[in-house]
Amino acid sequence: MLDRLLDLWTIGLFRNALIVGIALGTVCSLLSVVVVLKRMAFIGEGIAHAGFGGMGTALVLGVTGSMGGLGTWKSDLVVLAFCLATAFGIGALSRRRHVEADSAIGILLVASMAWGILLIDLYPHLQRADWYVRLVGAGRPAPNVEDLLFGSLTNVAPYDVWLALGASAAILVALAAFAKEIIFYTFEETVSQVFGVRTRIIHYLILGLLSVAIVLTVRLAGIVLVSALLVIPGATANLLSRRLARVLLYSWLIGMIGIVGGLAVSSEVGTISTGPCIALVLCLLFGLALVARPRAKRD
């Protein structure tokens, strides 16, 4: 197995995807513990699907890559703006109790997906309009919707490697800087507020970090399955231990196995998207953790 991974490492696409996967998998695995403990799994789902609306907007604005997909800093900013707006919208609506959190997620998720699909469908018609060509420029091919939904090795370019490494480092620094506040907020939000933790700031900080991680991970796992990296590692680790340090370690190890295993399977088969492969490996690990749970929980 190790020999085969070394052989795959010589392939540029696999090497780029693996570096991006390890960097973002580390971030997602650590955030996964917070997501699971705070029961924010569906918030991550809503933020991820907002990326589809951002992708459609980036396409119509003419800031996507030459192949019609993500891959430029301009398109990344548009998608990130959509994800941040959705995240903060969900956070504001749910915290102020205008609507329940699940309702806010459902409304904004559907709105983002519908907006993205509408713009992608409208794009070929806009390309035939002279005013649009003069304003935006020559048309770009529409993105491969399947790659956007389920991820692909070919979506990971050298540009993504440096972006993922830089963003992951920034997220890890933020998590380290606010580690005590985040842990306190995660376990006892009301009590932490009494002790001076600015829970609103921490809440929106977590949503912002989730948005950045999701935008960068979409290339690898796709919009539909990116939430697997934000839920399954933390949920699996919580089955194996009650101690926070071990939960964080187990979550990271599970995320790494899921990333490496999923990419290896996708690269070997060649016709399977990376997202489903990563998600299925993570689900397999979750199933194994369920079997090992009675013994592991003693720790």
C-alpha atoms as a printed R data frame, in Angstrom:
    type eleno elety resid chain resno       x      y       z
1   ATOM     1    CA   MET     A     1   0.000  0.000   0.000
2   ATOM     2    CA   LEU     A     2   2.785  2.432   0.925
3   ATOM     3    CA   ASP     A     3   4.632  1.627  -2.315
4   ATOM     4    CA   ARG     A     4   1.509  2.367  -4.317
5   ATOM     5    CA   LEU     A     5   1.034  5.711  -2.539
6   ATOM     6    CA   LEU     A     6   4.635  6.594  -3.344
7   ATOM     7    CA   ASP     A     7   3.970  5.768  -6.993
8   ATOM     8    CA   LEU     A     8   0.854  7.970  -6.968
9   ATOM     9    CA   TRP     A     9   2.890 10.778  -5.394
10  ATOM    10    CA   THR     A    10   4.819 11.111  -8.653
11  ATOM    11    CA   ILE     A    11   1.571 12.029 -10.420
12  ATOM    12    CA   GLY     A    12   1.154 15.813 -10.294
13  ATOM    13    CA   LEU     A    13  -2.624 15.872  -9.916
14  ATOM    14    CA   PHE     A    14  -2.596 13.340  -7.086
15  ATOM    15    CA   ARG     A    15   0.267 15.124  -5.325
16  ATOM    16    CA   ASN     A    16  -1.536 18.474  -5.467
17  ATOM    17    CA   ALA     A    17  -4.783 16.922  -4.254
18  ATOM    18    CA   LEU     A    18  -3.018 15.098  -1.426
19  ATOM    19    CA   ILE     A    19  -1.249 18.230  -0.165
20  ATOM    20    CA   VAL     A    20  -4.477 20.226  -0.306
21  ATOM    21    CA   GLY     A    21  -6.370 17.344   1.310
22  ATOM    22    CA   ILE     A    22  -3.948 17.002   4.220
23  ATOM    23    CA   ALA     A    23  -3.902 20.759   4.854
24  ATOM    24    CA   LEU     A    24  -7.658 21.244   4.675
25  ATOM    25    CA   GLY     A    25  -8.393 17.846   6.235
26  ATOM    26    CA   THR     A    26  -6.452 18.943   9.310
27  ATOM    27    CA   VAL     A    27  -8.524 22.099   9.623
28  ATOM    28    CA   CYS     A    28 -11.841 20.371   8.902
29  ATOM    29    CA   SER     A    29 -11.110 17.555  11.356
30  ATOM    30    CA   LEU     A    30 -10.446 19.993  14.197
31  ATOM    31    CA   LEU     A    31 -13.471 22.123  13.332
32  ATOM    32    CA   SER     A    32 -15.493 18.911  13.124
33  ATOM    33    CA   VAL     A    33 -15.210 18.430  16.883
34  ATOM    34    CA   VAL     A    34 -16.762 21.863  17.470
35  ATOM    35    CA   VAL     A    35 -19.411 21.280  14.795
36  ATOM    36    CA   VAL     A    36 -20.487 17.976  16.353
37  ATOM    37    CA   LEU     A    37 -20.441 19.146  19.973
38  ATOM    38    CA   LYS     A    38 -22.372 22.326  19.126
39  ATOM    39    CA   ARG     A    39 -24.746 20.416  16.824
40  ATOM    40    CA   MET     A    40 -23.895 22.664  13.877
41  ATOM    41    CA   ALA     A    41 -23.805 19.925  11.242
42  ATOM    42    CA   PHE     A    42 -26.630 21.370   9.179
43  ATOM    43    CA   ILE     A    43 -25.117 24.855   9.358
44  ATOM    44    CA   GLY     A    44 -22.060 23.435   7.585
45  ATOM    45    CA   GLU     A    45 -24.362 21.895   4.986
46  ATOM    46    CA   GLY     A    46 -26.083 25.217   4.394
47  ATOM    47    CA   ILE     A    47 -22.774 27.077   4.049
48  ATOM    48    CA   ALA     A    48 -21.457 24.464   1.614
49  ATOM    49    CA   HIS     A    49 -24.467 24.732  -0.658
50  ATOM    50    CA   ALA     A    50 -24.140 28.516  -0.694
51  ATOM    51    CA   GLY     A    51 -20.976 27.911  -2.712
52  ATOM    52    CA   PHE     A    52 -23.144 26.838  -5.632
53  ATOM    53    CA   GLY     A    53 -24.817 30.243  -5.707
54  ATOM    54    CA   GLY     A    54 -21.405 31.883  -5.534
55  ATOM    55    CA   MET     A    55 -20.134 29.743  -8.402
56  ATOM    56    CA   GLY     A    56 -23.050 30.737 -10.612
57  ATOM    57    CA   THR     A    57 -22.511 34.402  -9.779
58  ATOM    58    CA   ALA     A    58 -18.764 34.169 -10.495
59  ATOM    59    CA   LEU     A    59 -19.544 32.567 -13.868
60  ATOM    60    CA   VAL     A    60 -21.928 35.342 -14.905
61  ATOM    61    CA   LEU     A    61 -19.485 38.011 -13.699
62  ATOM    62    CA   GLY     A    62 -16.795 36.446 -15.887
63  ATOM    63    CA   VAL     A    63 -14.280 35.787 -13.096
64  ATOM    64    CA   THR     A    64 -14.082 32.004 -13.305
65  ATOM    65    CA   GLY     A    65 -11.099 30.064 -14.642
66  ATOM    66    CA   SER     A    66 -10.491 29.344 -18.300
67  ATOM    67    CA   MET     A    67 -12.211 25.972 -17.928
68  ATOM    68    CA   GLY     A    68 -15.319 27.516 -16.374
69  ATOM    69    CA   GLY     A    69 -14.645 26.361 -12.827
70  ATOM    70    CA   LEU     A    70 -13.059 27.671  -9.671
71  ATOM    71    CA   GLY     A    71  -9.375 28.440  -9.716
72  ATOM    72    CA   THR     A    72  -8.948 32.226  -9.697
73  ATOM    73    CA   TRP     A    73  -8.708 34.494  -6.690
74  ATOM    74    CA   LYS     A    74 -11.662 36.509  -8.001
75  ATOM    75    CA   SER     A    75 -13.957 33.495  -8.197
76  ATOM    76    CA   ASP     A    76 -12.786 32.374  -4.768
77  ATOM    77    CA   LEU     A    77 -13.704 35.751  -3.307
78  ATOM    78    CA   VAL     A    78 -17.179 35.641  -4.860
79  ATOM    79    CA   VAL     A    79 -17.843 32.127  -3.538
80  ATOM    80    CA   LEU     A    80 -16.413 33.048  -0.129
81  ATOM    81    CA   ALA     A    81 -18.651 36.126   0.010
82  ATOM    82    CA   PHE     A    82 -21.718 33.948  -0.628
83  ATOM    83    CA   CYS     A    83 -20.668 31.429   2.010
84  ATOM    84    CA   LEU     A    84 -19.928 34.118   4.592
85  ATOM    85    CA   ALA     A    85 -23.228 35.882   3.886
86  ATOM    86    CA   THR     A    86 -25.096 32.588   4.274
87  ATOM    87    CA   ALA     A    87 -23.201 31.668   7.450
88  ATOM    88    CA   PHE     A    88 -23.782 35.026   9.106
89  ATOM    89    CA   GLY     A    89 -27.380 35.060   7.912
90  ATOM    90    CA   ILE     A    90 -28.030 31.677   9.514
91  ATOM    91    CA   GLY     A    91 -26.232 32.797  12.661
92  ATOM    92    CA   ALA     A    92 -28.164 36.072  12.926
93  ATOM    93    CA   LEU     A    93 -31.574 34.530  12.264
94  ATOM    94    CA   SER     A    94 -31.079 31.639  14.665
95  ATOM    95    CA   ARG     A    95 -29.502 33.642  17.507
96  ATOM    96    CA   ARG     A    96 -32.185 36.342  17.396
97  ATOM    97    CA   ARG     A    97 -34.880 33.662  17.264
98  ATOM    98    CA   HIS     A    98 -36.593 35.179  14.233
99  ATOM    99    CA   VAL     A    99 -36.841 31.610  12.932
100 ATOM   100    CA   GLU     A   100 -35.464 28.290  14.157
101 ATOM   101    CA   ALA     A   101 -31.964 27.393  13.010
102 ATOM   102    CA   ASP     A   102 -33.083 24.443  10.866
103 ATOM   103    CA   SER     A   103 -35.649 26.622   9.081
104 ATOM   104    CA   ALA     A   104 -33.071 29.355   8.416
105 ATOM   105    CA   ILE     A   105 -30.656 26.774   7.032
106 ATOM   106    CA   GLY     A   106 -33.307 25.239   4.793
107 ATOM   107    CA   ILE     A   107 -34.414 28.601   3.387
108 ATOM   108    CA   LEU     A   108 -30.928 29.934   2.667
109 ATOM   109    CA   LEU     A   109 -29.685 26.570   1.345
110 ATOM   110    CA   VAL     A   110 -32.527 26.350  -1.175
111 ATOM   111    CA   ALA     A   111 -32.172 30.025  -2.147
112 ATOM   112    CA   SER     A   112 -28.419 29.653  -2.800
113 ATOM   113    CA   MET     A   113 -28.775 26.457  -4.819
114 ATOM   114    CA   ALA     A   114 -31.672 27.857  -6.857
115 ATOM   115    CA   TRP     A   115 -29.766 31.076  -7.552
116 ATOM   116    CA   GLY     A   116 -26.695 29.185  -8.711
117 ATOM   117    CA   ILE     A   117 -28.643 26.844 -10.994
118 ATOM   118    CA   LEU     A   118 -30.626 29.763 -12.423
119 ATOM   119    CA   LEU     A   119 -27.453 31.679 -13.339
120 ATOM   120    CA   ILE     A   120 -25.724 28.635 -14.832
121 ATOM   121    CA   ASP     A   121 -28.821 27.939 -16.978
122 ATOM   122    CA   LEU     A   122 -29.061 31.611 -17.939
123 ATOM   123    CA   TYR     A   123 -25.380 31.926 -18.854
124 ATOM   124    CA   PRO     A   124 -25.579 30.439 -22.419
125 ATOM   125    CA   HIS     A   125 -28.332 32.942 -23.270
126 ATOM   126    CA   LEU     A   126 -26.302 35.838 -21.885
127 ATOM   127    CA   GLN     A   127 -23.344 34.816 -24.054
128 ATOM   128    CA   ARG     A   128 -25.453 35.500 -27.147
129 ATOM   129    CA   ALA     A   129 -26.270 39.047 -26.009
130 ATOM   130    CA   ASP     A   130 -23.985 41.735 -27.451
131 ATOM   131    CA   TRP     A   131 -24.303 44.012 -24.409
132 ATOM   132    CA   TYR     A   132 -23.173 41.196 -22.120
133 ATOM   133    CA   VAL     A   133 -20.154 40.285 -24.272
134 ATOM   134    CA   ARG     A   134 -19.102 43.937 -24.391
135 ATOM   135    CA   LEU     A   135 -19.501 44.293 -20.624
136 ATOM   136    CA   VAL     A   136 -17.992 41.011 -19.398
137 ATOM   137    CA   GLY     A   137 -15.927 39.789 -22.334
138 ATOM   138    CA   ALA     A   138 -15.697 36.540 -24.278
139 ATOM   139    CA   GLY     A   139 -17.638 33.672 -22.803
140 ATOM   140    CA   ARG     A   140 -16.162 30.888 -20.731
141 ATOM   141    CA   PRO     A   141 -17.445 27.314 -20.724
142 ATOM   142    CA   ALA     A   142 -20.016 26.564 -18.061
143 ATOM   143    CA   PRO     A   143 -18.625 24.603 -15.098
144 ATOM   144    CA   ASN     A   144 -18.986 20.862 -14.869
145 ATOM   145    CA   VAL     A   145 -21.862 20.604 -12.416
146 ATOM   146    CA   GLU     A   146 -20.902 17.059 -11.440
147 ATOM   147    CA   ASP     A   147 -17.405 18.183 -10.435
148 ATOM   148    CA   LEU     A   148 -18.863 21.067  -8.426
149 ATOM   149    CA   LEU     A   149 -21.252 18.744  -6.598
150 ATOM   150    CA   PHE     A   150 -18.914 15.801  -5.960
151 ATOM   151    CA   GLY     A   151 -15.349 17.102  -6.347
152 ATOM   152    CA   SER     A   152 -12.576 16.016  -8.696
153 ATOM   153    CA   LEU     A   153  -8.812 15.519  -8.693
154 ATOM   154    CA   THR     A   154  -8.585 17.674 -11.827
155 ATOM   155    CA   ASN     A   155 -10.038 20.666  -9.950
156 ATOM   156    CA   VAL     A   156  -6.926 20.915  -7.752
157 ATOM   157    CA   ALA     A   157  -4.255 23.084  -9.392
158 ATOM   158    CA   PRO     A   158  -0.867 24.324  -8.100
159 ATOM   159    CA   TYR     A   159  -2.604 27.591  -7.213
160 ATOM   160    CA   ASP     A   160  -4.837 25.657  -4.807
161 ATOM   161    CA   VAL     A   161  -1.864 24.122  -3.012
162 ATOM   162    CA   TRP     A   162  -0.449 27.459  -1.883
163 ATOM   163    CA   LEU     A   163  -3.898 28.852  -1.143
164 ATOM   164    CA   ALA     A   164  -4.829 25.818   0.963
165 ATOM   165    CA   LEU     A   165  -1.545 25.882   2.888
166 ATOM   166    CA   GLY     A   166  -1.817 29.603   3.621
167 ATOM   167    CA   ALA     A   167  -5.500 29.510   4.571
168 ATOM   168    CA   SER     A   168  -5.064 26.390   6.713
169 ATOM   169    CA   ALA     A   169  -2.190 28.009   8.582
170 ATOM   170    CA   ALA     A   170  -4.297 31.121   9.199
171 ATOM   171    CA   ILE     A   171  -7.240 29.051  10.472
172 ATOM   172    CA   LEU     A   172  -4.986 27.036  12.787
173 ATOM   173    CA   VAL     A   173  -3.505 30.252  14.182
174 ATOM   174    CA   ALA     A   174  -7.011 31.590  14.830
175 ATOM   175    CA   LEU     A   175  -8.063 28.339  16.532
176 ATOM   176    CA   ALA     A   176  -4.941 28.398  18.708
177 ATOM   177    CA   ALA     A   177  -5.392 32.060  19.624
178 ATOM   178    CA   PHE     A   178  -8.989 31.554  20.762
179 ATOM   179    CA   ALA     A   179  -8.686 27.931  21.904
180 ATOM   180    CA   LYS     A   180  -9.826 28.526  25.495
181 ATOM   181    CA   GLU     A   181 -12.780 30.673  24.469
182 ATOM   182    CA   ILE     A   182 -13.867 28.220  21.765
183 ATOM   183    CA   ILE     A   183 -13.664 25.237  24.139
184 ATOM   184    CA   PHE     A   184 -15.573 27.095  26.863
185 ATOM   185    CA   TYR     A   185 -18.188 28.252  24.333
186 ATOM   186    CA   THR     A   186 -18.524 24.748  22.896
187 ATOM   187    CA   PHE     A   187 -19.232 23.013  26.191
188 ATOM   188    CA   GLU     A   188 -20.983 25.713  28.254
189 ATOM   189    CA   GLU     A   189 -22.131 28.657  26.157
190 ATOM   190    CA   THR     A   190 -24.278 30.275  28.855
191 ATOM   191    CA   VAL     A   191 -21.692 29.854  31.605
192 ATOM   192    CA   SER     A   192 -18.887 31.100  29.345
193 ATOM   193    CA   GLN     A   193 -20.853 34.292  28.739
194 ATOM   194    CA   VAL     A   194 -21.099 34.847  32.510
195 ATOM   195    CA   PHE     A   195 -17.305 34.497  32.760
196 ATOM   196    CA   GLY     A   196 -16.746 37.181  30.153
197 ATOM   197    CA   VAL     A   197 -16.420 35.189  26.923
198 ATOM   198    CA   ARG     A   198 -17.865 37.178  24.054
199 ATOM   199    CA   THR     A   199 -19.949 34.329  22.746
200 ATOM   200    CA   ARG     A   200 -21.363 36.283  19.817
201 ATOM   201    CA   ILE     A   201 -17.877 37.021  18.488
202 ATOM   202    CA   ILE     A   202 -16.799 33.400  18.998
203 ATOM   203    CA   HIS     A   203 -19.987 32.185  17.285
204 ATOM   204    CA   TYR     A   204 -19.359 34.273  14.187
205 ATOM   205    CA   LEU     A   205 -15.632 33.474  14.254
206 ATOM   206    CA   ILE     A   206 -16.441 29.766  14.032
207 ATOM   207    CA   LEU     A   207 -18.910 30.407  11.192
208 ATOM   208    CA   GLY     A   208 -16.272 32.448   9.348
209 ATOM   209    CA   LEU     A   209 -13.612 29.751   9.746
210 ATOM   210    CA   LEU     A   210 -16.098 27.125   8.557
211 ATOM   211    CA   SER     A   211 -16.864 29.224   5.478
212 ATOM   212    CA   VAL     A   212 -13.196 29.564   4.503
213 ATOM   213    CA   ALA     A   213 -12.559 25.842   5.035
214 ATOM   214    CA   ILE     A   214 -15.627 24.879   3.004
215 ATOM   215    CA   VAL     A   215 -14.789 27.146   0.047
216 ATOM   216    CA   LEU     A   216 -11.311 25.642  -0.260
217 ATOM   217    CA   THR     A   217 -12.439 22.043   0.289
218 ATOM   218    CA   VAL     A   218 -15.207 22.145  -2.328
219 ATOM   219    CA   ARG     A   219 -12.716 21.403  -5.133
220 ATOM   220    CA   LEU     A   220 -11.727 18.163  -3.438
221 ATOM   221    CA   ALA     A   221 -14.962 16.851  -1.925
222 ATOM   222    CA   GLY     A   222 -17.622 18.793  -3.815
223 ATOM   223    CA   ILE     A   223 -20.446 20.955  -2.502
224 ATOM   224    CA   VAL     A   224 -22.710 18.048  -1.590
225 ATOM   225    CA   LEU     A   225 -20.140 15.970   0.313
226 ATOM   226    CA   VAL     A   226 -17.834 18.593   1.839
227 ATOM   227    CA   SER     A   227 -19.913 18.459   5.019
228 ATOM   228    CA   ALA     A   228 -18.728 14.851   5.499
229 ATOM   229    CA   LEU     A   229 -15.302 16.210   6.461
230 ATOM   230    CA   LEU     A   230 -16.952 18.600   8.916
231 ATOM   231    CA   VAL     A   231 -19.121 15.995  10.648
232 ATOM   232    CA   ILE     A   232 -17.884 12.413  10.397
233 ATOM   233    CA   PRO     A   233 -14.370 12.794  11.907
234 ATOM   234    CA   GLY     A   234 -15.708 14.545  15.007
235 ATOM   235    CA   ALA     A   235 -18.686 12.206  15.357
236 ATOM   236    CA   THR     A   236 -16.439  9.151  15.010
237 ATOM   237    CA   ALA     A   237 -13.893 10.486  17.499
238 ATOM   238    CA   ASN     A   238 -16.656 11.120  20.039
239 ATOM   239    CA   LEU     A   239 -17.551  7.448  19.854
240 ATOM   240    CA   LEU     A   240 -14.006  6.480  20.761
241 ATOM   241    CA   SER     A   241 -13.245  8.727  23.734
242 ATOM   242    CA   ARG     A   242 -14.633 11.282  26.184
243 ATOM   243    CA   ARG     A   243 -11.347 13.125  26.672
244 ATOM   244    CA   LEU     A   244 -11.054 16.258  24.564
245 ATOM   245    CA   ALA     A   245  -7.360 15.811  23.734
246 ATOM   246    CA   ARG     A   246  -7.968 12.275  22.488
247 ATOM   247    CA   VAL     A   247 -11.105 13.316  20.620
248 ATOM   248    CA   LEU     A   248  -9.116 15.966  18.740
249 ATOM   249    CA   LEU     A   249  -6.322 13.503  17.965
250 ATOM   250    CA   TYR     A   250  -8.716 10.754  16.831
251 ATOM   251    CA   SER     A   251 -10.682 13.221  14.712
252 ATOM   252    CA   TRP     A   252  -7.492 14.330  12.946
253 ATOM   253    CA   LEU     A   253  -6.340 10.742  12.339
254 ATOM   254    CA   ILE     A   254  -9.752  9.763  10.987
255 ATOM   255    CA   GLY     A   255  -9.778 12.797   8.685
256 ATOM   256    CA   MET     A   256  -6.320 11.929   7.364
257 ATOM   257    CA   ILE     A   257  -7.261  8.300   6.697
258 ATOM   258    CA   GLY     A   258 -10.419  9.431   4.936
259 ATOM   259    CA   ILE     A   259  -8.539 11.932   2.758
260 ATOM   260    CA   VAL     A   260  -5.641  9.653   1.802
261 ATOM   261    CA   GLY     A   261  -7.819  6.575   1.354
262 ATOM   262    CA   GLY     A   262 -10.462  8.416  -0.674
263 ATOM   263    CA   LEU     A   263  -7.924 10.053  -2.965
264 ATOM   264    CA   ALA     A   264  -6.107  6.757  -3.490
265 ATOM   265    CA   VAL     A   265  -9.333  4.955  -4.455
266 ATOM   266    CA   SER     A   266 -10.422  7.794  -6.758
267 ATOM   267    CA   SER     A   267  -7.008  7.900  -8.457
268 ATOM   268    CA   GLU     A   268  -6.859  4.114  -8.880
269 ATOM   269    CA   VAL     A   269 -10.322  3.756 -10.394
270 ATOM   270    CA   GLY     A   270 -10.092  6.959 -12.389
271 ATOM   271    CA   THR     A   271 -13.806  7.332 -13.134
272 ATOM   272    CA   ILE     A   272 -15.061  8.010  -9.600
273 ATOM   273    CA   SER     A   273 -15.273 11.489  -8.104
274 ATOM   274    CA   THR     A   274 -13.095 12.164  -5.079
275 ATOM   275    CA   GLY     A   275 -15.940 13.361  -2.856
276 ATOM   276    CA   PRO     A   276 -17.878 10.069  -2.728
277 ATOM   277    CA   CYS     A   277 -14.646  8.105  -2.170
278 ATOM   278    CA   ILE     A   278 -13.597 10.285   0.770
279 ATOM   279    CA   ALA     A   279 -17.101 10.231   2.247
280 ATOM   280    CA   LEU     A   280 -17.426  6.446   1.977
281 ATOM   281    CA   VAL     A   281 -14.029  5.845   3.621
282 ATOM   282    CA   LEU     A   282 -15.094  8.139   6.477
283 ATOM   283    CA   CYS     A   283 -18.424  6.316   6.776
284 ATOM   284    CA   LEU     A   284 -16.569  2.998   6.944
285 ATOM   285    CA   LEU     A   285 -14.417  4.349   9.778
286 ATOM   286    CA   PHE     A   286 -17.555  5.526  11.577
287 ATOM   287    CA   GLY     A   287 -19.032  2.029  11.271
288 ATOM   288    CA   LEU     A   288 -15.863  0.474  12.676
289 ATOM   289    CA   ALA     A   289 -15.953  2.958  15.560
290 ATOM   290    CA   LEU     A   290 -19.499  1.893  16.373
291 ATOM   291    CA   VAL     A   291 -18.290 -1.694  16.701
292 ATOM   292    CA   ALA     A   292 -15.335 -0.656  18.891
293 ATOM   293    CA   ARG     A   293 -17.384  1.797  20.957
294 ATOM   294    CA   PRO     A   294 -18.037 -0.292  24.132
295 ATOM   295    CA   ARG     A   295 -14.319 -0.723  24.796
296 ATOM   296    CA   ALA     A   296 -13.213  2.677  23.544
297 ATOM   297    CA   LYS     A   297 -15.657  4.647  25.720
298 ATOM   298    CA   ARG     A   298 -13.943  3.395  28.844
299 ATOM   299    CA   ASP     A   299 -11.121  5.795  27.959
